[in-house]
Amino acid sequence: MKIAVAVTGASGAVYARLLVERLAKTEEVEELALIFTDNGKQVMEYEEGMEWLQEFSFIRYFDNRDFNAPVASGSGDYDALVLVPCSAGMMGRIANGISDDLVSRAADVMLKERRLLILVLRETPLTSIHIDNMKAITVAGGIVMPAAPFFYSRPSSIEELCGTVIQRIMSLLKLSSGQDFHWGGCSR
């Protein structure tokens, strides 16, 4: 699979880091691309730092202003794009067909080519505008997945808790993750 990950300016950079780390260890992923919006890079630097990216030399990085990047065209053959975390502003631009940067253009490509688009929304509370945008993306074929961790696995750290969201993303991508915890697997 060829997967692109886009990091926007919402808080929750830990989700992007955990997803990239998990995808990098997954044999089904043959190519991994990474795009940061300007705000996404600022949030990543503040919340997680950028040093962790140095261990992944095989990742293809694309500038958010580069409309010649392969993810900007259906012929680039990316199977999926995950926006994690996804800001409400980016979701609104995608929902309304505004492709003013590489991330929004790549999302537009995923929708028009009927490929997998997952927006891991980091916003609360939601306005009726957000809900309308979520509906528009869903009707167009995308998946809006709020970053809502689950607790029935009894996570013992923030990283484990955030990892539950990553497990859902991996499941939506239909990728093995090796650490899945499913409902019904918990005992009391």
C-alpha positions in Angstrom: 0.0 0.0 0.0 1.0 3.6 -0.7 -0.1 5.8 2.2 0.2 9.5 2.7 -0.1 11.1 6.2 -0.9 14.8 6.5 -0.3 16.7 9.7 -2.4 19.8 10.2 -2.4 22.5 12.8 -4.7 20.9 15.4 -3.4 19.8 18.7 -2.7 16.1 19.0 0.7 15.7 17.2 1.2 12.5 19.3 -1.4 10.8 17.0 0.7 11.7 13.9 3.9 10.4 15.5 2.3 7.2 16.7 0.7 6.5 13.3 3.9 7.1 11.4 5.8 4.8 13.8 3.2 2.1 13.4 3.0 2.4 9.6 6.8 2.3 9.3 6.7 -1.1 11.0 3.9 -2.5 8.8 5.0 -4.8 6.0 2.0 -4.0 3.9 3.1 -0.3 3.6 5.4 -0.1 0.6 5.6 3.7 0.5 4.9 6.3 3.1 4.6 10.0 2.4 4.4 12.8 4.9 3.1 16.3 4.5 3.0 19.1 7.1 0.9 22.2 6.9 2.8 25.2 8.3 0.7 25.2 11.4 1.0 21.4 11.6 4.8 21.7 11.7 4.6 24.3 14.4 2.3 22.2 16.5 4.5 19.1 16.0 7.6 21.0 17.0 5.9 22.3 20.1 4.1 19.1 21.2 6.5 16.3 20.1 9.6 17.8 18.6 10.9 16.8 15.2 13.8 14.6 16.2 11.8 11.4 16.1 11.5 11.7 12.3 15.2 11.2 11.8 14.9 7.4 12.3 12.6 7.2 9.2 14.9 8.0 6.2 12.6 6.1 3.8 9.6 8.5 4.3 8.9 10.7 1.3 8.4 14.3 2.5 6.4 16.7 0.4 6.2 20.5 0.8 2.6 21.6 1.3 3.0 24.1 -1.5 4.2 21.5 -4.0 1.4 20.8 -6.4 3.8 18.6 -8.5 4.0 16.0 -5.7 2.5 12.6 -6.7 -0.2 12.8 -4.1 -1.7 15.8 -6.0 -2.8 13.6 -8.9 -4.8 10.4 -9.2 -1.9 9.0 -11.3 0.2 9.1 -8.1 -1.6 5.9 -7.1 -1.7 6.5 -3.4 -4.2 4.1 -1.8 -5.0 6.2 1.3 -4.5 9.6 2.9 -4.8 10.1 6.6 -5.1 13.6 8.0 -3.9 13.3 11.6 -4.6 15.4 13.5 -7.1 17.2 11.3 -8.1 20.7 12.1 -11.7 21.9 11.6 -10.4 24.5 9.2 -8.8 21.9 7.0 -11.9 19.8 7.2 -14.0 22.8 6.0 -11.7 23.5 3.0 -11.8 19.8 2.0 -15.6 19.6 2.5 -16.1 22.6 0.2 -13.6 21.6 -2.5 -11.1 24.3 -1.8 -7.7 22.9 -2.8 -5.4 25.7 -1.9 -2.5 23.6 -0.7 -1.1 20.1 -1.2 -3.0 18.6 1.8 -6.4 19.8 0.6 -5.6 18.9 -3.0 -4.5 15.4 -2.0 -7.7 15.0 -0.1 -9.6 16.1 -3.1 -7.8 13.5 -5.2 -8.7 10.7 -2.7 -12.4 11.7 -2.9 -12.5 12.0 -6.7 -10.6 8.8 -7.3 -12.8 7.0 -4.7 -9.8 6.1 -2.5 -9.6 6.0 1.2 -9.6 9.4 3.0 -9.5 9.5 6.8 -9.8 12.8 8.7 -8.9 12.3 12.4 -10.7 15.4 13.6 -9.4 17.1 16.7 -12.1 19.6 17.6 -14.6 20.0 20.4 -17.2 21.2 20.8 -18.7 21.0 17.3 -20.7 23.7 15.7 -23.4 23.0 13.1 -20.9 24.2 10.5 -18.5 21.4 11.6 -21.3 18.9 11.5 -22.3 20.0 8.0 -18.7 19.7 6.8 -18.4 16.2 8.4 -21.6 15.2 6.5 -20.3 16.6 3.2 -17.1 14.6 3.5 -18.9 11.4 4.5 -21.4 11.7 1.6 -18.4 12.3 -0.7 -16.9 9.0 0.4 -14.4 10.1 3.1 -14.3 9.0 6.7 -14.4 11.5 9.6 -13.0 9.8 12.7 -12.9 12.0 15.7 -9.8 11.4 17.8 -11.8 9.6 20.5 -9.7 7.1 22.4 -11.3 4.1 24.1 -10.7 3.0 27.7 -11.9 -0.6 27.8 -8.3 -1.8 27.1 -7.4 -0.1 30.4 -4.5 2.0 29.0 -1.9 2.8 31.6 -0.3 5.8 30.0 -1.3 8.7 27.7 0.7 7.1 24.9 -1.3 3.8 25.3 -4.5 5.8 25.4 -3.6 7.6 22.2 -2.6 4.3 20.7 -6.2 3.2 20.8 -7.0 5.8 18.2 -4.1 4.6 16.1 -5.5 1.0 16.3 -8.8 2.3 14.8 -6.9 4.1 12.0 -5.0 0.9 11.2 -8.2 -1.0 11.2 -9.8 1.4 8.8 -6.7 1.1 6.6 -7.2 -2.7 6.8 -3.6 -3.1 7.9 -2.3 -5.5 10.5 -0.9 -3.8 13.6 0.0 -6.7 15.8 -1.4 -5.0 19.0 -5.1 -4.9 18.3 -7.5 -4.9 21.2 -11.1 -5.4 20.3 -14.3 -5.1 22.2 -15.1 -8.4 23.8 -11.5 -9.0 24.5 -11.6 -7.3 27.9 -12.4 -9.3 31.1 -13.4 -8.1 34.5 
